[in-house]
Amino acid sequence: MSDKVRTGGCQCGAVRFRIHGELGRASICQCRMCQKQFGSFFSALVTVPEDGVEWTREEPSYFQSSVNIDRGFCQRCGTPLTYRHPGGLEIAIGTFDDRSDLAPRIQVNHAARLPWVETIFDQPVYDDPDYYSQQEAIISFQHPDHETTAWPSQGLKL
């Protein structure tokens, strides 16, 4: 991973971050707490450098999920953002503006993995052109994957 400056944030754009320095280990965690935090089968996280995180808009709110762990999220839209533990801070890979080189390199808590996770991408692909053309007509209020000087735009209220 490179030491370039990286940016990202939540879905609504209220919480934004800038990372300075080299990122650490990218991983997926399959523990039950991560499943619940992300509302998914696992979390995908990458460690960030100590003192390398700059919150450029609001900061996350935190829920203490266990004695040593705080989990950060956007209080406005609910996006899961961080996993804070005694060893440091990890940020959800999906919240980075550019995720292309953040492929997880290790699985954590593999024993808690749901038995069917390994085969989910073997399932048929839904291929209905009408469905996808309808998706193109959706007007998104999601923050774009780049820095903006002001957000929300177009008169949206957060």
C-alpha positions in Angstrom: 0.0 0.0 0.0 1.2 3.4 -0.7 1.8 6.4 1.5 -0.3 8.8 -0.7 -3.0 10.9 1.0 -6.3 9.1 0.9 -9.8 10.4 1.5 -13.2 9.0 2.3 -16.3 9.3 4.3 -19.8 8.2 5.1 -22.7 7.9 2.6 -24.2 11.3 3.4 -20.9 13.2 3.5 -21.3 14.5 7.0 -18.2 12.6 8.2 -15.2 12.8 6.0 -11.5 11.8 6.6 -8.1 12.3 5.2 -5.4 9.7 5.8 -1.7 10.7 5.8 0.9 7.9 5.7 1.1 4.2 4.9 -1.9 2.1 5.5 -1.5 -1.2 7.3 -3.2 -4.6 7.0 -6.4 -4.9 5.0 -8.6 -7.6 6.4 -12.0 -9.1 6.6 -13.4 -10.0 10.1 -16.2 -12.5 10.4 -16.9 -12.2 14.1 -20.5 -11.7 15.2 -19.9 -8.1 16.3 -18.6 -7.1 12.9 -21.5 -8.8 11.2 -23.9 -6.8 13.3 -22.0 -3.5 12.9 -21.9 -3.8 9.2 -25.3 -5.6 8.8 -23.4 -8.0 6.6 -21.5 -11.3 6.5 -18.2 -9.7 7.5 -16.5 -6.4 7.8 -13.7 -5.2 5.5 -11.2 -3.0 7.4 -7.7 -1.5 6.9 -5.4 -0.3 9.7 -4.5 3.4 9.5 -1.3 5.1 10.8 -1.3 6.3 14.4 -2.0 10.1 14.3 -2.5 9.8 10.5 -6.2 10.4 10.5 -7.6 13.9 10.0 -11.4 14.2 10.3 -12.2 17.0 7.7 -15.9 17.3 8.5 -17.6 15.8 11.5 -16.1 13.0 13.5 -17.7 9.6 13.9 -20.0 8.8 16.9 -18.9 5.7 18.8 -20.6 2.7 20.3 -18.6 0.6 22.8 -19.3 -2.9 21.6 -17.1 -4.6 24.2 -14.6 -3.8 27.0 -11.8 -2.9 24.6 -13.6 -2.0 21.3 -15.4 1.1 20.1 -17.1 1.1 16.7 -17.5 4.4 14.9 -20.4 5.4 12.7 -22.0 8.5 11.1 -24.7 9.6 13.5 -26.7 11.1 10.5 -26.8 8.3 8.0 -25.6 5.3 10.0 -22.6 4.4 7.8 -20.2 2.1 9.8 -16.8 3.8 9.7 -14.3 2.6 12.2 -13.1 -0.2 14.5 -11.1 1.3 17.4 -9.1 -1.0 19.7 -6.2 -0.8 22.1 -3.8 -1.5 19.2 -5.0 1.3 16.9 -7.7 2.3 14.5 -9.1 0.5 11.4 -11.4 2.2 8.9 -14.0 0.4 6.7 -12.5 -0.2 3.3 -15.9 0.7 1.6 -15.7 4.2 3.0 -12.5 5.1 1.1 -13.0 7.2 -2.1 -10.5 4.9 -3.9 -10.8 1.3 -2.8 -9.2 -0.2 -5.8 -5.9 -1.3 -4.1 -7.4 -2.2 -0.7 -8.1 -5.9 -1.2 -8.1 -7.8 2.1 -5.0 -9.8 2.7 -6.1 -11.8 5.7 -9.3 -13.2 7.3 -9.9 -12.7 11.0 -12.2 -14.8 13.2 -12.6 -17.4 10.4 -14.3 -19.8 12.8 -17.4 -17.5 12.9 -17.7 -17.4 9.1 -21.2 -18.2 7.9 -21.0 -21.6 6.1 -22.4 -20.3 2.7 -20.1 -17.2 2.4 -17.6 -19.0 0.4 -20.1 -19.8 -2.4 -22.0 -16.4 -2.7 -20.2 -15.4 -5.8 -21.0 -18.7 -7.5 -24.7 -17.7 -7.7 -26.2 -16.7 -11.0 -25.9 -13.0 -12.0 -29.2 -11.2 -12.3 -29.0 -9.9 -15.9 -32.2 -7.9 -16.7 -31.4 -4.9 -18.9 -34.7 -3.2 -17.8 -33.7 -3.4 -14.2 -30.3 -1.8 -14.8 -31.7 1.0 -17.0 -34.2 1.8 -14.2 -31.2 2.1 -11.8 -29.6 4.7 -14.0 -32.7 6.9 -13.5 -32.3 7.0 -9.7 -31.4 10.4 -8.4 -28.7 9.8 -5.7 -28.2 11.9 -2.6 -25.1 10.0 -1.8 -21.8 12.0 -1.3 -19.6 11.5 -4.4 -16.3 9.6 -4.1 -14.1 12.7 -4.0 -13.6 15.8 -1.8 -16.2 18.6 -2.1 -16.0 22.1 -0.9 -19.6 22.1 0.3 -22.0 19.3 1.0 -24.8 18.6 0.7 -25.3 20.1 -2.7 -28.5 20.9 -4.5 -30.2 22.2 -1.4 -30.3 18.9 0.4 -30.5 19.0 4.2 -28.6 16.6 6.4 
